[in-house]
Amino acid sequence: MGPKATKKKKITKAENLRLLQEEEERRQKEEEEARVKHEKEEMERLEMERIEKEKWQQLEVKDLERKSEELEELFLLEGCFPEAEKLKRDNRLLSQWLHYIQCDGSPDPLVSQEINTFISLWKEETNETFEEVIAKSKLVLRLINKLKLILLETPPYALQDKNMAQYQGSILELQELLHLKFNRATEVLLRQASTLADLDTGNMEKVIQDENVTLYVWANLKKNPRYRSVRCSEIQTGFEIPRILATSDIALRLLHTHYDHVTPPHPVPTLFQLPSSMESHSVKDKVNNVQGAISKEFQEEHKQPENEHNSVQVEEIKVEERGDIEIQMDSVQEESEDKKYKLEMKLLSETVSAAQLLLLENAPERTYFFEENEVDIFQFTSLGGVYHLDILELPPQCKPVKGWMIMEILKEGLQKYVYPPATTEDFETENAFPPIDVMLQVHKNVIFFEDPTVARWDAEGKHWKTDGISNVSYKSGERLITFSLETFGPVTLIQDTHINMPYQSWELRPLDVNRVLLTVTTVFTEIQIHIKEDLCMLASIKLNNKKHYSILEGKWMTLISFIIALKEAGLNIFPTGHSHFYVVTNYKVPLVEMKAYRQMALLSPAFAFGWSRWNTQCGSKNVVFKVSEHLNKEEPIQNPNWALLMFNGDRAQRLKIDEYSEAFSEALKEETEFHSTVYHMVKDFASEGAMEKIRSSKCQLIDSVCHMLLSIRLLSYS
């Protein structure tokens, strides 16, 4: 047998009561210790808050004391914007003068008499060949582009309404005349179709092209019902025509204009919401108000000194020589001229700021509607030009008679063949007019990030539509698109305007003297832009992290021309006043955004700026971005020491958090202060070399960087 089990000792009632008392005493002690600890922590927290509040108040007082001084210094630095505007105005005048003295025979499109004479004289010319029209079209396209650039580059306050209407009217007249000339030249070509017939097929095939236009004409001279496949290997174009066309006196024409003269300009919204900061009806009204105020100020400030000068002059005539009086008069005149110049620059500064703000605040209400299948021209963009597809009636052919060539010229000129006809009662089957299969080559200089959509021009409604088009297939490698078209007419390829918005990230960093690099990364691409003084250049493009060649690379252009070229190439990173309807934006107060771009541009010669993920969490009244001094301009930023800044238009502060913090906080970084401007905030940790680089930079660079930032709107669309 094993050992006998020990009997458990029974706890008495007195011992149980004692244990309960000890437990209660321990619990009370712990509660007391916790209460004392909590009170201590709360007191420490309150003390910390008091200290932080006092420190914050001290910083606010300090910031307020130096605010006027900082704003005055910033105003002087931002004098580069009116100075750059003045240079652009002088360049526009110089350009007009150079054209005047050049005397090359080309009209000045800004002078209505010259452009009207040019149009009238060209209308009178007849029987021009297609080659002659193409040669003349180069001048016409230059005139149209010059007028468009004038409308885009001239600030709204510097362009009168009558001049704007004149330029727009001249553009439309030149576009219509150019297309009319192409039609007449096509007629001249088709009259000679029988003499240009191919020996193998008996039909005529002709290709004429240059950098702006591609023409392909096929004339059905043999009318062979079995010849239904029309192919041109030279330009990768083809048609599959039905039997009725294969047996008709018709010609097929593809006129591919690498530009778009079909899409109308964006309509002006019926309702226009003006910026809250602008009480006048337009920038022009604001400019007039400012100009009037400054003119009044100028008169008041000079009224009293003039009286004093008159009284002094009377006294001095009695006691001094006239030479001394003339010296004094010259001095007063110089002072007056200097004062006038300063007031002029002040006016220009106000107008430039108003125009910059308008770029961000031009956000109309959506009061327009689109029909079913109509292309929303605010959401989609035509790329690669327009393919004018036409079925033409073959004109009477020239005939040799006794050594002469007899040609019958129809009074009505070139006529289109209606397909399908308005009435089909005379035809046996409904399938006599099937859709025509078309194959087109996509323009080599255009980038489509997704398969393009085909749209046809509705001449009656004056808009693009997507109905009447089927069996669309796109081969991206060969850049060929095929589709079936119910009726011929102008056709274009469209892409979502905002396909690259919102941006994923961005970076702005200095390169060599008066040159910076802006990198914008989107879902599909990475675009690098060089800005040098008043010129821009596409540095590189990456598609799917691979280098992609573009014809725009290495070409320096003016800023507006560069923006237009990027849009036409499918690289649109420039929001419009309607973009917020189609893109999820990170809305920022326009005035805050504008001030941030202006000061980032000021600092761009010596500091790099970058995207911050906290910009989406700091509210609409603040912007957050990274900044780092960068004087080694030859190399990209390697592990930069980024500072995180927050700016609300009136106050800049350096944040304690970094990009990898768990949550957003407005807490100040240790040993930093508030400042009224980003410039002075950065100045606290900048080197003297960096600040000297900023002060010595050219105004054209600062202005160009600011304009580019305003156009791309990195802080709202990323």
TIPA-225695 format. One line per field, with one value per residue (C-alpha): chain; y, z, x. Coordinates in nm, 2 decimals. Layout:
BEGIN
cadena	[A/...]
y	[Y/...]
z	[Z/...]
x	[X/...]
//
This chain:
BEGIN
cadena	[A/A/A/A/A/A/A/A/A/A/A/A/A/A/A/A/A/A/A/A/A/A/A/A/A/A/A/A/A/A/A/A/A/A/A/A/A/A/A/A/A/A/A/A/A/A/A/A/A/A/A/A/A/A/A/A/A/A/A/A/A/A/A/A/A/A/A/A/A/A/A/A/A/A/A/A/A/A/A/A/A/A/A/A/A/A/A/A/A/A/A/A/A/A/A/A/A/A/A/A/A/A/A/A/A/A/A/A/A/A/A/A/A/A/A/A/A/A/A/A/A/A/A/A/A/A/A/A/A/A/A/A/A/A/A/A/A/A/A/A/A/A/A/A/A/A/A/A/A/A/A/A/A/A/A/A/A/A/A/A/A/A/A/A/A/A/A/A/A/A/A/A/A/A/A/A/A/A/A/A/A/A/A/A/A/A/A/A/A/A/A/A/A/A/A/A/A/A/A/A/A/A/A/A/A/A/A/A/A/A/A/A/A/A/A/A/A/A/A/A/A/A/A/A/A/A/A/A/A/A/A/A/A/A/A/A/A/A/A/A/A/A/A/A/A/A/A/A/A/A/A/A/A/A/A/A/A/A/A/A/A/A/A/A/A/A/A/A/A/A/A/A/A/A/A/A/A/A/A/A/A/A/A/A/A/A/A/A/A/A/A/A/A/A/A/A/A/A/A/A/A/A/A/A/A/A/A/A/A/A/A/A/A/A/A/A/A/A/A/A/A/A/A/A/A/A/A/A/A/A/A/A/A/A/A/A/A/A/A/A/A/A/A/A/A/A/A/A/A/A/A/A/A/A/A/A/A/A/A/A/A/A/A/A/A/A/A/A/A/A/A/A/A/A/A/A/A/A/A/A/A/A/A/A/A/A/A/A/A/A/A/A/A/A/A/A/A/A/A/A/A/A/A/A/A/A/A/A/A/A/A/A/A/A/A/A/A/A/A/A/A/A/A/A/A/A/A/A/A/A/A/A/A/A/A/A/A/A/A/A/A/A/A/A/A/A/A/A/A/A/A/A/A/A/A/A/A/A/A/A/A/A/A/A/A/A/A/A/A/A/A/A/A/A/A/A/A/A/A/A/A/A/A/A/A/A/A/A/A/A/A/A/A/A/A/A/A/A/A/A/A/A/A/A/A/A/A/A/A/A/A/A/A/A/A/A/A/A/A/A/A/A/A/A/A/A/A/A/A/A/A/A/A/A/A/A/A/A/A/A/A/A/A/A/A/A/A/A/A/A/A/A/A/A/A/A/A/A/A/A/A/A/A/A/A/A/A/A/A/A/A/A/A/A/A/A/A/A/A/A/A/A/A/A/A/A/A/A/A/A/A/A/A/A/A/A/A/A/A/A/A/A/A/A/A/A/A/A/A/A/A/A/A/A/A/A/A/A/A/A/A/A/A/A/A/A/A/A/A/A/A/A/A/A/A/A/A/A/A/A/A/A/A/A/A/A/A/A/A/A/A/A/A/A/A/A/A/A/A/A/A/A/A/A/A/A/A/A/A/A/A/A/A/A/A/A/A/A/A/A/A/A/A/A/A/A/A/A/A/A/A/A/A/A/A/A/A/A/A/A/A/A/A/A/A/A/A/A/A/A/A/A/A/A/A/A/A/A]
y	[0.00/0.35/0.64/0.77/1.10/1.41/1.58/1.94/2.20/2.38/2.77/2.92/3.20/3.44/3.37/3.42/3.76/3.86/3.77/3.97/4.27/4.24/4.22/4.52/4.72/4.62/4.73/5.06/5.11/5.04/5.27/5.55/5.50/5.50/5.81/5.99/5.88/5.99/6.33/6.37/6.28/6.51/6.79/6.72/6.71/7.04/7.19/7.07/7.21/7.54/7.56/7.46/7.72/7.99/7.89/7.89/8.24/8.37/8.24/8.40/8.73/8.70/8.61/8.90/9.15/9.06/8.99/9.33/9.32/8.97/9.05/9.36/9.16/8.90/9.18/9.30/8.94/8.88/9.19/8.93/8.85/9.20/9.24/8.91/9.03/9.35/9.16/8.94/9.25/9.41/9.08/9.09/9.44/9.35/9.06/9.28/9.53/9.25/9.12/9.47/9.53/9.18/9.25/8.88/8.92/8.72/8.91/9.02/8.82/9.08/9.35/9.29/9.46/9.25/8.92/9.01/9.10/8.77/8.57/8.76/8.71/8.34/8.28/8.42/8.17/7.87/7.54/7.50/7.15/6.97/7.01/7.39/7.40/7.20/7.44/7.74/7.56/7.58/7.96/7.94/7.71/7.94/8.23/8.03/7.91/8.27/8.40/8.11/8.18/8.55/8.47/8.23/8.42/8.77/8.83/8.90/9.25/9.33/9.21/9.42/9.24/9.37/9.24/8.90/8.88/8.98/8.71/8.44/8.54/8.53/8.18/8.05/8.21/8.07/7.72/7.72/7.86/7.60/7.31/7.47/7.48/7.11/7.03/7.23/7.07/6.73/6.81/6.92/6.59/6.38/6.54/6.38/6.04/5.86/5.99/5.87/5.52/5.23/4.99/4.67/4.76/5.04/5.25/5.56/5.57/5.88/5.96/6.31/6.40/6.63/6.70/6.84/6.66/6.32/6.27/5.93/5.93/5.62/5.66/5.37/5.39/5.02/4.96/4.60/4.44/4.19/4.47/4.56/4.57/4.90/4.90/5.14/4.99/5.32/5.47/5.16/5.25/5.03/5.01/4.72/4.87/4.71/4.60/4.92/5.14/4.90/4.95/5.33/5.63/5.72/5.81/5.75/6.02/6.01/6.36/6.32/6.66/6.61/6.91/6.94/7.23/7.05/7.05/7.38/7.58/7.50/7.69/7.96/7.85/8.05/8.08/8.19/8.19/8.46/8.43/8.54/8.76/8.95/9.17/9.30/9.12/9.03/9.06/9.36/9.54/9.46/9.60/9.91/9.96/9.91/10.14/10.41/10.39/10.41/10.69/10.88/10.80/10.92/11.25/11.31/11.24/11.48/11.76/11.91/11.88/12.06/12.36/12.36/12.35/12.65/12.86/12.76/12.84/13.20/13.26/13.11/13.31/13.62/13.50/13.21/13.16/12.99/12.69/12.60/12.60/12.37/12.12/12.12/12.07/11.78/11.62/11.66/11.51/11.21/11.15/11.18/10.93/10.69/10.72/10.66/10.35/10.20/10.27/10.11/9.80/9.79/9.80/9.52/9.32/9.34/9.25/8.95/8.82/8.85/8.67/8.39/8.35/8.34/8.03/7.85/7.99/7.96/7.67/7.72/7.54/7.26/7.41/7.23/6.89/6.64/6.43/6.06/5.93/6.28/6.32/6.53/6.76/6.86/6.49/6.36/6.50/6.45/6.31/6.25/6.50/6.44/6.17/6.33/6.02/6.10/5.92/6.16/6.16/6.11/6.43/6.41/6.30/6.49/6.35/6.40/6.55/6.63/6.71/6.90/6.79/6.86/6.89/6.94/7.15/7.12/7.45/7.29/7.17/6.86/6.66/6.41/6.07/6.01/5.68/5.54/5.74/5.92/5.67/5.30/5.21/5.13/4.87/4.51/4.42/4.61/4.48/4.68/4.95/4.77/4.96/5.02/4.86/5.11/5.06/5.37/5.42/5.61/5.91/5.81/6.10/6.04/5.83/5.64/5.49/5.29/5.17/5.48/5.55/5.63/5.93/6.07/6.43/6.52/6.81/6.90/6.90/7.04/6.78/6.44/6.13/5.76/5.60/5.45/5.29/4.92/4.64/4.86/4.69/4.84/4.69/4.89/4.74/4.81/5.13/5.03/5.07/4.91/4.98/4.97/5.30/5.34/5.67/5.86/6.19/6.33/6.08/6.12/5.92/6.03/5.97/6.06/6.40/6.32/5.97/6.09/6.26/6.26/6.24/5.99/6.21/6.50/6.65/6.99/7.03/7.28/7.19/7.42/7.81/7.93/7.58/7.34/6.99/6.90/6.54/6.43/6.06/5.93/5.58/5.53/5.75/5.96/6.29/6.50/6.87/7.10/7.47/7.72/8.09/8.14/7.81/7.45/7.12/6.76/6.58/6.22/6.00/5.66/5.42/5.12/5.22/5.19/5.48/5.60/5.82/6.13/6.37/6.65/6.55/6.80/7.08/7.41/7.59/7.88/7.77/7.80/7.63/7.35/7.30/7.28/7.03/6.80/6.80/6.72/6.43/6.28/6.38/6.60/6.69/7.03/7.05/7.30/7.48/7.18/6.90/6.89/6.74/6.43/6.39/6.33/6.63/6.72/7.06/7.35/7.72/7.88/8.18/7.95/7.73/8.03/8.18/7.84/7.81/8.17/8.11/7.76/7.92/8.18/7.91/7.67/7.78/7.64/7.41/7.09/7.04/6.71/6.55/6.46/6.21/6.45/6.70/6.51/6.51/6.87/7.02/7.25/7.56/7.42/7.27/7.03/6.96/6.85/7.08/7.03/7.25/7.12/7.30/6.99/7.03/6.77/6.47/6.37/6.39/6.09/6.04/6.40/6.55/6.66/6.91/6.89/7.23/7.33/7.66/7.83/8.14/8.36/8.13/7.87/7.61/7.31/7.00/6.75/6.45/6.30/6.09/5.77/5.89/5.70/6.00/6.36/6.62/7.00/6.99/7.21/7.06/7.13/7.46/7.60/7.91/8.04/8.26/8.46/8.31/7.99/8.19/8.30/7.96/7.80/8.08/7.96/7.64/7.75/7.82/8.16/8.01/7.90/8.23/8.41/8.17/8.27/8.64/8.62/8.41/8.55/8.67/8.47/8.14/8.22/8.33/8.02/7.78/7.95/7.94/7.57/7.49/7.69/7.50/7.15/7.23/6.97/7.04/6.99/6.71/6.47]
z	[0.00/-0.08/0.17/0.33/0.18/0.39/0.49/0.36/0.64/0.67/0.66/0.95/0.93/1.10/0.86/0.56/0.70/0.74/0.39/0.26/0.46/0.32/-0.03/0.02/0.17/-0.13/-0.38/-0.21/-0.20/-0.57/-0.65/-0.44/-0.62/-0.96/-0.86/-0.75/-1.06/-1.28/-1.11/-1.15/-1.51/-1.57/-1.40/-1.60/-1.92/-1.83/-1.75/-2.08/-2.26/-2.07/-2.17/-2.53/-2.54/-2.40/-2.65/-2.93/-2.82/-2.80/-3.15/-3.28/-3.12/-3.27/-3.61/-3.59/-3.50/-3.81/-4.04/-4.21/-4.26/-4.41/-4.64/-4.76/-4.84/-5.02/-5.22/-5.34/-5.44/-5.62/-5.83/-6.07/-6.19/-6.32/-6.45/-6.65/-6.77/-6.89/-7.08/-7.24/-7.34/-7.49/-7.68/-7.83/-7.96/-8.08/-8.27/-8.45/-8.54/-8.67/-8.89/-9.02/-9.12/-9.25/-9.56/-9.66/-9.83/-9.56/-9.39/-9.03/-8.89/-8.62/-8.89/-9.02/-9.35/-9.43/-9.34/-9.53/-9.84/-9.82/-9.79/-10.08/-10.31/-10.24/-10.30/-10.65/-10.74/-10.93/-11.07/-10.81/-10.78/-10.45/-10.41/-10.46/-10.20/-9.95/-10.00/-9.93/-9.64/-9.44/-9.43/-9.35/-9.06/-8.93/-8.94/-8.76/-8.49/-8.44/-8.39/-8.14/-7.95/-7.93/-7.78/-7.53/-7.44/-7.41/-7.06/-7.05/-6.92/-7.22/-7.50/-7.61/-7.69/-8.04/-8.11/-7.96/-8.19/-8.49/-8.42/-8.37/-8.69/-8.89/-8.75/-8.87/-9.21/-9.27/-9.16/-9.39/-9.68/-9.64/-9.65/-9.95/-10.13/-10.05/-10.21/-10.52/-10.56/-10.52/-10.81/-11.03/-10.95/-11.02/-11.36/-11.46/-11.31/-11.64/-11.73/-11.40/-11.40/-11.28/-11.56/-11.36/-11.21/-11.45/-11.15/-11.02/-10.69/-10.56/-10.23/-10.14/-9.80/-9.59/-9.22/-9.18/-9.43/-9.59/-9.90/-10.04/-10.35/-10.53/-10.84/-10.96/-11.34/-11.43/-11.21/-11.16/-10.92/-10.79/-10.70/-10.35/-10.14/-10.17/-10.01/-9.99/-9.85/-9.85/-9.57/-9.43/-9.53/-9.66/-9.74/-9.80/-10.03/-10.12/-10.47/-10.55/-10.49/-10.69/-10.99/-10.96/-11.10/-10.76/-10.59/-10.23/-10.06/-9.73/-9.63/-9.30/-9.15/-8.86/-8.69/-8.58/-8.75/-8.70/-8.32/-8.22/-7.94/-7.59/-7.54/-7.28/-6.99/-6.95/-6.58/-6.46/-6.09/-6.01/-5.74/-5.40/-5.37/-5.69/-5.65/-6.01/-6.31/-6.47/-6.44/-6.67/-6.43/-6.14/-6.34/-6.42/-6.05/-5.94/-6.22/-6.13/-5.76/-5.84/-6.08/-5.81/-5.56/-5.81/-5.86/-5.49/-5.40/-5.67/-5.62/-5.31/-5.42/-5.74/-5.54/-5.31/-5.61/-5.77/-5.46/-5.42/-5.78/-5.74/-5.44/-5.61/-5.93/-5.72/-5.56/-5.78/-6.13/-6.38/-6.41/-6.05/-6.11/-6.41/-6.21/-5.94/-6.21/-6.36/-6.01/-5.95/-6.29/-6.23/-5.90/-6.07/-6.34/-6.07/-5.87/-6.19/-6.27/-5.92/-5.94/-6.29/-6.15/-5.86/-6.10/-6.31/-6.00/-5.90/-6.25/-6.28/-5.94/-6.04/-6.37/-6.19/-5.94/-6.22/-6.36/-6.05/-5.98/-6.33/-6.22/-6.38/-6.29/-6.52/-6.71/-7.04/-7.16/-7.42/-7.65/-7.65/-7.82/-7.83/-7.73/-7.42/-7.54/-7.18/-7.09/-7.41/-7.65/-8.02/-8.09/-8.40/-8.62/-8.83/-9.10/-9.37/-9.54/-9.85/-10.13/-10.43/-10.76/-11.03/-11.25/-11.63/-11.75/-11.99/-12.35/-12.62/-12.94/-13.24/-13.02/-12.76/-12.42/-12.38/-12.03/-11.91/-11.60/-11.39/-11.26/-10.92/-10.87/-10.66/-10.55/-10.27/-10.35/-10.10/-9.93/-9.84/-10.05/-9.89/-10.04/-10.10/-10.26/-10.60/-10.45/-10.41/-10.07/-9.75/-9.75/-10.06/-9.84/-9.56/-9.34/-9.51/-9.34/-9.29/-9.18/-9.07/-8.94/-8.61/-8.61/-8.49/-8.26/-8.05/-7.73/-7.65/-7.30/-7.37/-7.69/-7.87/-7.93/-8.28/-8.32/-8.63/-8.70/-8.71/-8.95/-8.85/-8.48/-8.50/-8.26/-8.25/-8.20/-8.15/-8.31/-8.66/-8.58/-8.51/-8.51/-8.37/-8.33/-8.24/-8.29/-8.07/-8.19/-8.56/-8.47/-8.69/-8.61/-8.81/-8.78/-8.98/-9.08/-9.18/-9.36/-9.46/-9.31/-9.08/-8.82/-8.53/-8.24/-7.89/-7.55/-7.20/-7.13/-6.77/-6.81/-6.63/-6.35/-6.05/-6.04/-5.81/-5.72/-5.83/-5.78/-5.87/-5.84/-5.97/-6.23/-6.35/-6.36/-6.43/-6.51/-6.32/-6.37/-6.30/-6.28/-6.28/-6.22/-6.32/-6.33/-6.69/-6.73/-6.58/-6.76/-6.70/-6.81/-6.83/-6.77/-6.87/-6.83/-7.06/-7.25/-7.18/-7.31/-7.28/-7.12/-7.11/-7.10/-6.94/-7.01/-6.78/-6.64/-6.98/-7.18/-7.46/-7.75/-7.84/-8.13/-7.87/-7.67/-7.70/-7.85/-7.66/-7.69/-7.52/-7.23/-7.40/-7.72/-7.50/-7.32/-7.65/-7.79/-7.49/-7.51/-7.88/-7.82/-7.56/-7.26/-7.10/-6.74/-6.75/-6.58/-6.70/-6.53/-6.59/-6.48/-6.13/-6.28/-6.40/-6.15/-5.78/-5.67/-5.35/-5.33/-5.20/-5.15/-5.48/-5.30/-5.08/-5.38/-5.58/-5.31/-5.26/-5.63/-5.64/-5.34/-5.46/-5.79/-5.61/-5.42/-5.71/-5.82/-5.50/-5.34/-5.44/-5.36/-5.35/-5.31/-4.95/-4.86/-4.58/-4.84/-4.87/-4.49/-4.39/-4.51/-4.80/-4.63/-4.60/-4.83/-4.73/-4.93/-4.89/-4.94/-4.93/-5.02/-5.34/-5.48/-5.63/-5.95/-6.16/-5.96/-5.87/-5.51/-5.32/-4.97/-4.93/-4.59/-4.66/-4.44/-4.42/-4.45/-4.41/-4.55/-4.54/-4.73/-4.43/-4.22/-4.29/-4.04/-4.03/-3.91/-3.66/-3.85/-4.15/-4.44/-4.24/-3.93/-3.83/-3.83/-3.94/-3.68/-3.70/-3.42/-3.48/-3.52/-3.22/-3.23/-3.52/-3.55/-3.75/-4.05/-4.28/-4.59/-4.72/-4.83/-4.47/-4.33/-4.56/-4.50/-4.13/-4.24/-4.57/-4.65/-4.76/-5.10/-5.16/-5.07/-5.30/-5.58/-5.53/-5.53/-5.85/-6.06/-6.37/-6.34/-6.66/-6.49/-6.18/-6.39/-6.61/-6.31/-6.15/-6.47/-6.51/-6.15/-6.20/-6.52/-6.37/-6.03/-5.84/-5.50/-5.60/-5.86/-5.68]
x	[0.00/0.12/0.16/-0.15/-0.29/-0.25/-0.57/-0.62/-0.62/-0.95/-0.93/-1.11/-1.36/-1.12/-0.84/-1.07/-1.18/-0.81/-0.73/-1.02/-0.91/-0.55/-0.69/-0.90/-0.61/-0.39/-0.66/-0.71/-0.34/-0.31/-0.60/-0.44/-0.10/-0.28/-0.47/-0.16/0.02/-0.26/-0.28/0.10/0.08/-0.21/-0.03/0.28/0.07/-0.10/0.23/0.37/0.07/0.11/0.48/0.40/0.12/0.35/0.62/0.36/0.24/0.59/0.66/0.34/0.44/0.79/0.64/0.40/0.68/0.88/0.59/0.59/0.97/0.95/0.66/0.84/1.15/0.94/0.77/1.11/1.21/0.88/0.96/1.11/0.75/0.66/1.02/0.98/0.64/0.79/1.06/0.80/0.60/0.92/0.99/0.64/0.70/1.05/0.90/0.66/0.93/1.16/0.88/0.82/1.19/1.23/1.01/0.99/0.65/0.46/0.17/0.17/-0.13/-0.18/-0.26/-0.61/-0.55/-0.24/-0.41/-0.73/-0.52/-0.33/-0.66/-0.82/-0.52/-0.49/-0.86/-0.82/-0.55/-0.69/-0.57/-0.30/-0.15/-0.16/0.22/0.18/-0.10/0.11/0.40/0.17/0.01/0.33/0.30/-0.07/-0.01/0.27/0.03/-0.24/0.00/0.13/-0.22/-0.30/0.02/-0.06/-0.40/-0.24/0.07/-0.07/-0.20/-0.58/-0.52/-0.30/-0.53/-0.84/-1.16/-1.17/-0.82/-0.91/-1.22/-1.00/-0.74/-1.00/-1.18/-0.85/-0.78/-1.11/-1.08/-0.73/-0.84/-1.15/-0.95/-0.67/-0.93/-1.10/-0.76/-0.70/-1.04/-0.96/-0.62/-0.78/-1.01/-0.72/-0.55/-0.86/-0.91/-0.58/-0.65/-0.66/-0.32/-0.18/-0.34/-0.13/-0.04/-0.12/-0.46/-0.57/-0.67/-0.50/-0.32/-0.14/0.04/0.16/0.29/0.50/0.54/0.19/-0.03/-0.06/-0.28/-0.38/-0.61/-0.74/-0.95/-1.17/-1.11/-1.17/-1.48/-1.39/-1.65/-1.40/-1.15/-1.27/-0.96/-0.78/-0.44/-0.15/0.16/0.35/0.14/-0.02/-0.38/-0.65/-1.03/-1.27/-1.54/-1.87/-1.97/-2.17/-1.86/-1.64/-1.86/-1.90/-1.72/-1.58/-1.25/-1.14/-0.95/-0.77/-0.65/-0.47/-0.40/-0.15/-0.33/-0.69/-0.88/-1.22/-1.27/-1.42/-1.26/-1.40/-1.72/-1.73/-1.94/-2.27/-2.21/-1.86/-1.78/-1.53/-1.26/-1.39/-1.08/-1.16/-1.47/-1.45/-1.60/-1.27/-0.90/-0.92/-1.16/-0.92/-0.63/-0.82/-0.91/-0.55/-0.43/-0.67/-0.58/-0.21/-0.26/-0.45/-0.18/0.09/-0.10/-0.15/0.21/0.33/0.09/0.25/0.61/0.52/0.38/0.68/0.91/0.73/0.77/1.14/1.20/1.06/1.30/1.60/1.56/1.63/1.95/2.10/2.20/1.97/2.21/2.15/1.77/1.81/2.01/1.74/1.47/1.66/1.69/1.32/1.24/1.47/1.30/0.96/1.06/1.19/0.87/0.67/0.87/0.82/0.44/0.43/0.61/0.36/0.07/0.23/0.29/-0.07/-0.19/0.05/-0.07/-0.43/-0.36/-0.18/-0.46/-0.71/-0.53/-0.62/-0.97/-1.11/-1.35/-1.69/-2.00/-2.10/-2.40/-2.35/-2.49/-2.39/-2.61/-2.60/-2.28/-2.14/-1.78/-1.73/-1.45/-1.37/-1.30/-1.15/-0.88/-0.83/-0.48/-0.28/-0.47/-0.78/-0.84/-1.07/-1.22/-1.42/-1.59/-1.58/-1.75/-1.49/-1.48/-1.47/-1.13/-0.91/-0.91/-0.65/-0.80/-0.57/-0.27/-0.48/-0.60/-0.97/-1.10/-1.46/-1.46/-1.78/-1.92/-2.01/-1.65/-1.56/-1.86/-1.89/-2.05/-2.33/-2.29/-2.53/-2.78/-3.06/-3.31/-3.25/-3.58/-3.43/-3.19/-3.29/-3.14/-3.08/-2.72/-2.62/-2.46/-2.27/-2.02/-1.68/-1.38/-1.10/-0.74/-0.53/-0.18/-0.16/0.07/0.41/0.46/0.15/0.14/-0.17/-0.16/-0.48/-0.64/-0.77/-1.14/-1.25/-1.48/-1.65/-1.74/-2.11/-2.13/-2.48/-2.43/-2.08/-1.93/-1.76/-1.97/-1.89/-2.19/-2.18/-1.84/-1.79/-1.53/-1.26/-0.92/-0.59/-0.24/-0.02/0.31/0.23/0.04/-0.25/-0.62/-0.90/-1.27/-1.60/-1.76/-2.12/-2.06/-1.75/-1.64/-1.37/-1.25/-1.02/-0.87/-0.94/-0.79/-0.90/-0.76/-0.69/-0.55/-0.23/-0.41/-0.39/-0.01/0.16/0.46/0.67/1.01/1.16/1.54/1.80/2.06/2.33/2.30/1.94/1.82/1.59/1.45/1.09/0.99/0.62/0.54/0.20/0.04/0.17/0.47/0.75/0.80/1.12/1.11/1.41/1.34/1.61/1.53/1.22/1.25/1.14/1.25/1.13/1.43/1.30/0.99/0.96/0.68/0.65/0.99/1.15/1.30/1.07/1.19/0.98/1.04/1.00/1.31/1.60/1.39/1.38/1.05/0.87/0.66/0.32/0.45/0.59/0.26/0.07/0.33/0.30/-0.08/-0.07/0.17/-0.07/0.14/-0.12/-0.04/-0.21/-0.55/-0.81/-1.09/-1.31/-1.07/-1.21/-1.53/-1.33/-1.04/-1.04/-0.85/-0.67/-0.85/-0.64/-0.74/-0.63/-0.46/-0.26/-0.16/-0.06/0.16/0.33/0.42/0.55/0.78/0.89/0.99/1.19/1.38/1.41/1.77/1.92/1.66/1.49/1.12/0.93/0.59/0.48/0.21/0.09/-0.03/-0.35/-0.41/-0.33/-0.66/-0.76/-0.61/-0.26/0.00/0.28/0.59/0.95/1.24/1.62/1.92/2.08/2.38/2.55/2.35/2.53/2.41/2.05/1.95/2.10/1.95/1.86/1.80/1.44/1.27/0.89/0.72/0.36/0.23/-0.11/-0.03/0.04/0.26/0.52/0.65/0.87/0.70/0.83/0.70/0.87/0.74/0.75/0.56/0.25/0.01/0.00/0.08/0.12/0.38/0.68/1.02/1.24/1.43/1.24/1.01/0.72/0.78/0.54/0.69/0.84/1.14/1.23/1.14/1.40/1.64/1.67/1.86/2.00/2.37/2.49/2.58/2.23/2.08/2.33/2.23/1.87/1.94/2.15/1.91/1.74/1.38/1.29/1.37/1.17/0.87/0.89/0.91/0.62/0.41/0.49/0.39/0.06/-0.01/0.05/-0.09/0.12/-0.02/-0.39/-0.36/-0.12]
//
